[in-house]
Structure formats: C-alpha cells, structure tokens
C-alpha cells in the first residue's frame, strides 16, 4: 500500500507499531495522512533479539520511500511503556523489556521520538484522527491477541498512576480462573475452541464455525460477545464516555462482532435507557491497523507543540 496518499501537510513524521505478530511502519503528515507504509512479520526468534533492529530497518525503508524528511518518530510497542522516560517496562517480546526505545530511536535517526503502549496509543489515534474525533471523552477497547482499554479526555491520554489504567485482561469473570482475556481475546477464543474440538483452531476458524446455529464454537463466540458487552456497559457506567471505539485485529476482521457487542451492552444498560435514549454510542475503529502508528505520531505532535 506504499504511496496510498501523497498529499503532504506542513510537517511529516514517521511511526512504527511493533506487535507480537506484525510490525508496521508509515510516514504520515501531522494531519494523519499516510504517505508511505510497509508491514513485516515480527521476528520472535531468540525471544525477539532482532525486533528492534528490524524496526529500525523498516523505518528507514518507509522514510526512504516517502521522499520526505521526518521531524520526529512515534513508537507504539506491545507491552507496558513509560512514555515520559521512553522505557519499555514490560513486553511479551522478552528481549525488548527494559529497553529505552525512545533513546534508541532518537540516536539512530537524530530526531525527537515518543513511545507508547499498544492499547492506549491506538486509543489516542482514534480520538485524534479516527472514530473518536470530535468527542470530549473517548474510550477505546482493543480486542486483538489480548484485550485492553484506554481513555482520552479533553485531549489528554489517561494512563493512570502506574501505566496500567485499562489493563483489565486478568480480571476474573464468571468464577475463579476465568479471566476477561481468556474469554474474548483472540488468544482466548482460539484456546477455548481448540480445547473444545480437540485440535488446533485459529480465532478466524472459530468465528467461521460459530456461524452455525449450534455447536461449541457458537457458544464460545456467543459468550465472548456477552462478556465483551458487559465490559462495554461497565465502562459506560464507570466513565460515561461520549463514545466507545472497539478495534484490534479480532474486532476489525470479524464482521458483525462489534454489532453483537453493542447489542449485549445495550441490553445490560436497559435500566438506564432514559439516560441513553439512542443507546450506547459504540463504534468500530476508523483507522484499523494504523491507529497505533497515528496515535504515536499524534502524541508526539502534541508534545512538540506543548499542548
């Protein structure tokens, strides 16, 4: 998709989104328009020892293909990231935990950099450039390999006192041993379906098998929608955002799943219909796989502009 949009704004930036499955990079304008982009599989050999070097190579590729100099680089990294220091506090890509990723990128490219995590950073991207744009308070829930949530209020990303606001995956549901993540994350759905059928079942296959009117995968996806809906309803009650955006690879790639979650959440919130006559404002991601990149760039622009 390189060169998908060649309109250039006043300033251009690069961004990279490093996940456990894929690594994507792009050069974008400060208005969020993509100039060049590329995606590679994340190399997890040897606990990910090659991931940072591969990320730098991919950034060099998209910057070179864009034909533009960049004024900064935004980084979205899987795990827990302390944005002020630029340090990856924890990542499922083990060799990157503890790394000063901001310092590494700034040294390599001689431009300012900013790093954030793979849940809150996409949420900021949706607020600034996507489905949350124009709202005072926007919550973002990702349903991908894992699950999580972020909140942006009046342009400020809320990460909590310990950088763990919205990391709800380990919370228990329906009894001990059943975590939120084990019920409706991509990994959880795949594991439940594999155990039920006695063979390896991908998340995509589980959804395909669930299209029937009965069977274990139908029940697994039905439960996933109900639990995700309860999290959405709980978010509305606790935070009362203007909009809740749902993204991530599972939400983005499974048609109708966001609609089912919205229906479940509205059913739970029925006692409050007098407050929400039109139902909850729950929408799918507008940026898809680019919300992490655009979120990291947007946060960097915010910092550089002192806002």
N, C-alpha and C positions, 0 to 999 in steps of 0.2 A: 504493500500500500504506500510505498515511498512516493512522496510528491502528491499526496491526495488533496492538498490545498496549498496553493502557492501565494496567497495573499499575505503580506507581511505587515505587521504593525510597527510601532515605533521601536520596540525592543524585542529581541528574541532570546529565548532561553532553551536549555536542554533539560530533559527529565528522564529518569530511569526508575522502573518499577521492578524490583527483584523479588520474585515469589519462589515458592518451593518447586513449582512445576515449570514456570517460564519466566524469562527476563525480557522486558520490553523497554525500548528507549525511543525518544522522539525529540525533535526540535520544534518548538511552538512559539507563537507570539504571546505577548503578555495578555492579549485578549482571548487566548485559548485556542487559536487556530493552528492546526498541525501542518508543518512544512515537510518534514521527513520523519520516517519511523521504521523500526525493524524489531523483530521478535526472534529470540532463540530459546531453546530448552535450557533450563538451569542445570548445570553440571554438578550433580551431588556426589560425585566420586570422592573418596577420601574425606568425607564429612564436609565437602564443599570448599576445599582448599583453593580451587580455581575460580570460585564465583566472583570475587572482587576483580581479579584481572580480566575475566570475561566481560564484566560490567563496564570496565574502563574501555575495553576494545569496542564494545557495542556503542558506547557514547561517541568514541572517535569516528565510528562509521557514520552514524546519523548526522553528526556535526559536519563531517566532510561532504556528505551527500546533500546537505541543505544548502551549501554555498554561502552560509552566513556565519559570522562570528556570534558567539553567545555571551550574554552578560552575566550568566550565572547558571547553576545546575541544581535542580531539585531532585531529591532521592527519596523513594518510597521503598522501605525494606520490611520483609516479613519478620515479625517478632515485636519486641518492646524496644522502642528507641527514645532516648532522651534528646529531644530536639535542641534545647539550649546548648548542650555540650556536643551534640552530633554523635554520641556514642550509642552503639547497638548494645543495649543492656542484656538482651537475650534474643536468640533466634534459633529456629528449628534447623537452620543451616549452621551446624555447630561451629565450624571454623571461623565464622564471622562474629560470633558473640564476643563482646568486649572490645570490638574494633572501633576506632574513631573514624567512622566512614566519612563524615564531613571533612575532616582534616586530610584524609587520603585523597578525596576528590579535588579539594582545593589545591593540594600540592601538585597533582597530576595535570590539572587544566588551568591553573592560575586565574581562577575566577571565584567569586563567592559561591558557597554551597549551603544547602539546608537539607536535613534529613528528618523523615518522619516514619511512622509505622504504617503497616498495610491495612489498618482499619480506619484510624482517624484521618489519615491523609486523603484517602479516596472520598471520605465524607466531606472534607473541606472542598475537594474538587467539585463534587456535586453541588455544594452550596454556591460556590463562586461562578461555575461555568455550566452547570447541568440542571438536573431536575429540582434542586433546591434553590435555584437562583431566584431572587426577589422576595424570599421569605425571611422574616426576622429570626426565627428559630427552626433549624432543620436537623432532624435525626437521620442517621444513615445506618442501616443494618446490612452487613455483608453475610451472604450465605455462599461460601466457597468451600475449599477443603476444610476450613474451620469456620467459625462464626464469631461475630463481634459487633459492636455498635459504637458510634461516635455522635457527638452533638456539637453543632455550631450555633452560637447565639450572638446576634448583632456583630457578625463578622469575626468572632473570636472562637477558636477551636478549644473545647474543654477537654483536657486530658487528665484532670484530677491531680491530687497531691503526689501520687506515686506513679504516674504514667500508666495507670491501669483502668481508668474510667471506661466503662463499656466492655470490658473483657469478661463477658458473662458465661463463656463456654463451659466452665467447670461447675456452674451452679446446678444443683440437683433438681430433677423434675420427676414426678410420679414415683417417688420412693428412692431409697438409697441405692447408689450405683448407677442410676440413670441420669447422666448429665445432659444439659441442653445440647452440647456439641455432639453427643452420641446419638441424638435423636434426629436432628435436621441439618447437620453439616454434610458436605459431600462425603467426607470420610465416614461419618456415622451411618449414613444411608447405605453406603457400599458395604460396610461391615455387617450391618443388620441383614441386608439382603443375602450376602454371602453365607452367613450363618444359617439363615432360613432355608436356603436352597442347597447347601452342602457343596458349593463350588464358588469360585471367584466371580463376583458380579460387580461391574462398574456402576457408578452412580447413574450414568446415562442409560444403561440397560435396566436398572431398577425402575427408572421412570417409564421406560418403554413397556416393561412387563406390567406396570401398575395401571396401564391403560385399560386393562380388562376390568370386569365388574367385581371380581373376587380374586383371592389368592394372597400369599404373604406379602408380595411387593405392593399390591394395592393397599394393604393395611399399613405397611411401613410408610408409604408416601402420605396416606391419609393422616397418620399420627404426626408425621413431620410438619404438615400444614397446620394441624391443630396446635402443636407446641409453638411453632413459629408465630402463629396468630396470637397466642397467649402472651408471648414476649412483646409483640407489637402493641397489644392492648395495655399491657403493663407499662410500656414506655409512654403511651399516651397519658395514662393516669399519673405517672411519676413526674414526667417532664412537661407534658402538654405542648408538644411542638406544633408548629404550623403545618409541617409536612414530615412524613416518614418515607425516606427513599430506601428501596431494597435493591441491592446489587450483589456482585460477586458472580463467580463462574456458574454456580448452580442456578441462581435466580435469573441470570442473563440468558442461559442456554436451555432452560426448560419452560417452553411456552405454557402459560396459564398458571404457573406456580405462584407468582406474585398475586394474581387474582384470587386464588384459593386462600392464601394467607390473609388477604384483605377481608374476604368473606368471614373467615373464622374470627378475626379480630373484631369485626363489626358485630358479630353475634354475641361475643363476650361483652361488648360495650353497649348492648341494647338498653340497659337501665339508664344510660346517660344520653339517650337519643335526643332528649330535649336540649342538651348542650351541643350535640353534633347532628343537627337535622339532616345533613347531607352525608353523614357517615364519616369515617376517618379518611383523612387525606393521605392515602398510601399509594405510592407510585413506584414504578421501576426505574432503574438507572437510565439516565440520558446519555452518559458518557461511556458506558460499557468498560472495556478493558483499559481505557485511557484515563479513568478517574484518579488512579494513583499518581500517574505522571503529572496530570494537570493540577491535582491537589498539591503536590510537592512544589511545582513551579509557582502556583498561586500563593502558597505560604512564603516562598522566597521573595516574591514581588512585594508581598505585604511587609516583610521585614525590611527590605531595601528601601521601601517608601516610608518606613517609620509609622505605619498605621496599626 
